[in-house]
Amino acid sequence: MTEEKAYRRLESSKELQQISFQHMLEGHHASEEGRLAWVTSGFPVEIPVAMDVGVVYPEQYGAVVGANKVGPMVCGFAEDIGYSSELCSYARASIGSILKPSESPLEGLPKPQALLACNNICGSVLKWYDAVSELTEAPVFLLDTPALDVEQQPHHIEYVRHGIDNLIEFLSTTLGSTLTDERLIETAKLSSEAITLWQKSLKACKAKPTPLNCADRFLTMAPVVSSRGKQYCVDFYKTLYEEVESRVKEGIGAIRDEKVRLLWDNIPPWFQIFRFFNGMAQRGVAFPADTYTHAWSGAVEADDPYTSVATVYSNSYLNKGLEAKADKMEHLIKDYDLDGFIMFSVRSCKRYSLGQMVTREIVTERTGVPGTIIEGDMVDSRLFNEAQIGTRVDALLEMFV
């Protein structure tokens, strides 16, 4: 007799595979037609989508490389021509896949005709995309979102709004695309509808037991990152939310025996995502919330989409100081009634990992719950010491026995 697994699979994951395949086909088709852009994950994708520009995400491709457990090899292709191993592994993975597509998952991403970067959550994107531009000859556009020390000011929003105008002009000149207010409003409505359904699914995890675990959210977040503004993205999140609602009503948890509820901070180790979180599930540990998937929660208002885009995309908490990070963790811990937290210090993502030791002390002082920091990388498994991580996790879990 087969032993029952500690976690429950989502039925909606079947539909997720289908739309992931559709998204990939759309990218190849757009590239063949000369209208494909590579975009960073925090970029206001509603603009290019409304201009009928195809989009693909190198960060998502990095996750694919990690999940296929070939991070060291593909990142190594970039290192072989001089890129440092200290460079973001998403960047190394995309550069490596361009250099040797036949040896990379999916034979790499389709060739871009434009590169769209926004520095709201990452400071490496400009040099990264400059490097990709040298290899592909695609021009780069940077949407600059200055860091916020205080609440957004009118002049700050006006500055980013001007950047949106420049983006539209860039896409029009580079790809021959046009934008109408009607098309942008339609795209903004679809984007907001998908984000709203995603937010509802996340908030449902306040229930005990939680209907979604960390690995569930990391996988099902893919469409809200890459396919905002598309009808099939909305349809997927309707399906997901219906399943989440059903689990909550029936008292069905993402894991079978929820004993401890923790917060996860940062990007996951994609090459260990199932091994780690399912291993924790076997010990009764669930993760009802995390800082990463909650980042995709800003809905674009259709009544003034241009100003709304400028406001939403420059107001990311990673575009602010440590206080904003601590505030976010504190609110999640209290709102989701969590017992503690794990902070993943990602070697590649210095902006996300900056100040975690200080943040841990602040959050514990404010909430009274313990936390630990584990170290590694999101794609490059050479930087993941499983034994060391196990020791630190064990020490944290001993506090709840």
N, C-alpha and C positions, 0 to 999 in steps of 0.2 A: 504493500500500500504506500502511495506517495505521501511524503510528509507535507502538511499544509504550510505554505510560505507565510512569513511574518508580515508581509505586506500584501495589499490588494491592487491588482492592475486596473487601470481605468479602461472602460469600454470605449470611451471617446478617443483613446490613443490610436485606434484603427483609422479614424477620420483624420487625425493629425498626420499620419503617414501619407495619406492621399494628398492633402493640401501642401505638404512639404515637397512632394513630387511635382505638383502643379507649379509651385513657386520656382522650382529649379528649371522646369521646362520654359516658363515665362522668361527667365533670365537668359537662357540660350537663344530663345526666339528674338528677344530684344537686341542681343548682341549681334545676331545675324543681320538685323535691320539697321544697325548702327545707332542705337538709342539706349544703350545700357550704361548705367552708372553704378560704380561701387560706392556705398555710403557707410558712414560710421553709425554705430548703433544709436547714438543720441541725436542724429540728424533729423530735421523736420521733414520727414519723408512725404508728408501730405503734398508738398509743393511739387517735387518731381512726379509723383503718382498722378496728380491732377494735370500734369503736362504730358502725360502718356510716355513717361520715361521709365524704362525697366530698372529695377533696383535689386542688387544683391549685397550681402553683408559679409565682409571678410572676418568679422568677429564670430559670426555664426559658422563660417567655414572652419575657423580655428577650433570651435567646439567639436565639429565633425572630425577633424584631425585628431583631437584628443580622445574622443569617444572610440575611434578606431585604433587607439593605442599606438599610433605612429608619430606622435609628437616629436620625440628625439630625432627620428630620421628626417622628417620634413623640415623641422627647424634647423637641423644640421645642414641641409642644402644651402640655407642662407649663411650659416656660420662658415661654410667652406669657402665662401667668396669674401669673407671678412667681417660679416656682421657679428656683433658681440652677443654672447650667450646671456648677457644682462638685459638685452633688448626685449621688449614685450613679445611673448611667445605667439600671440595672435599675429603680430607683424611678421615675425620670423616664419610662421607657418604660411602666410599668404605669399611672402616673397619666395620662400622655398618652393611652393607649388607652381609659381610662375616659371621658376628656373627648371623644374623637372616635373611637368604635369603628368607624364605617363606613369610616374612612380608615386603620385599623390592621390588621395581619395577623390573619387569622382572626376579624376583628371583635372583637378583644380577648378576655379571659378571661370565662367566664360569671360572672354576678353572685353574690357570696358572701353567705352568711348569718352567717359568723363569720370572724374573722381571727386566725390562730394564729402567734405570733412567738416565736423563741428567740434570745437574744443571744449564743450561744456562738461564732459566727463572724462576727458583724456587729453594730456598734454603732448603725447607722442604722435598724434595723428598726422600733423602737418609733415614732419620729416618722414614718417612712414609712407604717406601717400606721395611725397616727392620721390621716394625710392621706387614705388610702384609705377609712377609716371615715367621714370627713366627706362623702365623695363617694358612698358606697354605703349608709351607715347600718348597716353590719355592726359588731358590737362586737368589741373587741380583747382577746385574752388574751396576756400575756407570760409565758413560762417563763424565769425568771431563773437564769442559771448564772454565778456570780461567777468572775472570772479566777483562775487558779491560778499561784501563784509556786513552789509545791513540789508534791510528790505529793498526790493527793487524800487528804483527811482524812475520818474518819467523820462529823464534824459537817457537812462540806460536802455529802457524799452525802445525809445526812439532810435538809438544807435543800432540795436539788433534789427529793428524794423527796416532800417535803411539797408542792412545786410541782406535781408530777404528780397528787397528790390533788386539788389545786385545779383543775387542768385537767379532770379527769374530772367534777368538780362543775359546772364552767363549761359543758361540752358537754351535760351532762344537763339543766341549767337552760335553756340557750340554744336547743338543738336537740331536746331531748326524747330524746336518745340514752342508751342504757344499756350498761354494760360487765360482762361476766362473766369470771371467771378462765379458764374454758375457752376462750372466744373469744380472749382476749389471748394465751394460750399457743399456740393454733393460729396466730395471726398472727405471733407472735414466731418460731415454727419456720420458717414460710415466709420471713420476712424474713432470718433467719440463713442459711437454705439458699441464698438468692439472693446474699447477701453473700459466703458461702464460695466459691461458684462464681466470683463476680467477683474475689475475691482470688486464686484459682487462675489465672484468666486473666491477671491482672496479673503474678503471679510467673513465669508462663511466658515473659514478656518478658525474662527473664534469658538466655534462649537466644540464640545467635548464628547466623543473623540473628534479630532480634526479630520475632515473629509479628504484633505490633500496633504501629502507629505512634501518635503523639500524637493526630492527628485521629480515628483509629479509636476510641481510648479516650474522647475527649471526646464522641463521638456515642453510643457504646454504653453510657456511664454513665447515660444518661437514665432507664432503668427502675429502676436501683438507687436513684436519688434519689427518683423520683416514685411508684413502684409497689411498694415493699417491702411485704411482707405479702400479695401477690397470687400465685396459682398461675401465671398467665401470665408473671409476672416471672421466676419460677424456671425455667419452660420455656424462656424466651428465653436465659437464661444457660447452660442446659444445651447449647443449640444453639451458642451462641458458644464455649463452652469446648471442645466437640467439634471445632469448626473450628480453634481455636487449637492444640489438641493435634495435630491432623492436620498443620498447618503445621510445628510443631516436629519431628515425626517425619520428615517429608519434607524438612526443611531449607529450607522456603519462607519467605522473609522478607516483611514488610509492604511493604518497598521492594525493588527489584530488585538494587541494587548497594550494599549497606551498607558504608560506609567509616569513618564517624565516628558515635559514639554519644553523644548529649547528653541532659541532664536539662532539662526545662522546669519553670519555677516560675511559678505563678499561673494565673488564668483565661485562656483564649485570646481573641484578637480574633475574635469570631464572624463578623464580616463579611469576614475575611481567612483563615479557618481552612484552606480548601483551597489558596488561592493561596500562603499562606506555607509550610505544611508540605509540600505537594507540590512547591513550588519548592525547598525544602531537600532533598527526596528526589531531585530531579534532580541535585543536587550530591553525592549519596551520604550525606546526613546523615539519620540515624534518631533517634527519641526513644523509647527503650525504657521510660522512666519519667518521671513528672511528679508534683509535689506535690499537684495538684488532685484527680485521680481516685483517688489513694491515700487521700484523706481519708475516703471512704466505705468503711470497713473494720471498723467496730465492730459485732460481732454481738450481738444481745440474747439472753441466756440464758433458755431457756424455763422452767427450774426455779424462778427467782425473777425474773420479768420486770419487776416494778415497780422493784426496786432496781437491776437491770441497766440499765434505761432511764435511770435517774438517773445511773448511773456512766458509761455509754457516751457520752451526749449532753453531759455537762459536761466530758469529758476530751479534747475536740478540741484539736489542737496550736495552732490559732488562738486558743484560749482560754488560752494560756500565753504565756510570754515569748519573746524572740528565741532563747534557747538551745535551746528545743524545735524551732524552725524550722531552726536550723543542724544540730541532731542529725538531724532527718528527712532533710535534703538530704545530709548526710554518709553516712548509712546507705544511701540510694538509690544514690548514686554508687558506693559500694563494692560493694554487693550486685549491682548490674546492670552492673558493670565499665564505667563511663561515662568518656568522655574529657574532658568539660567540661560547662558548663551555661549556659543562657540564663534570665535573670530578667526577667519582663515586669512593669514598673512600671505598674500600672493606675491611671489617674487617678481612676476612680470608686471603687475598692476600697482605701481607705486602710489598713484594718486588715490586709489581706493584703500590701500593698506596704510597710508600715511597716518601716524598718530594713534595707532590701535592700542598701544600700551596705555597711553593717557586716557583714551576713550573708555577702555575697559574699567579703569579706576573710577571715572566719572559716572559711568552707567551703574556700576555696582553700588556706589555711594548713594545714587538717587533712587534706585529700585530695591536695594537690599538683596539682590540675587547674584550668585557667583557666575563668573565666566572664565574661559580659558582661551589662549591663543595657540593655534597650530600653524605650521609653516609648510609651504609647498608652492605649487604652480598650477595653473588651470589647464595647460596643454602639455608642458614638458615634464614628464614623469621622472626624469633624472633628479628633480629637485624635491621629490616626495619621499620622506622617510617614514614609512608606515609604522615601524616599531616605536619611533619617537612620538608620533602622533597618537598611537594607541596608549602610551603611558600618560600623556597629558589628558586625554579623554577619560581614561580610567580614574584619574585623580579627581576630575570634575564630577563624574557620576557617583563616586564614593560619598559625596556630600548629600546625595538624595536617598541614600540607603537608610 
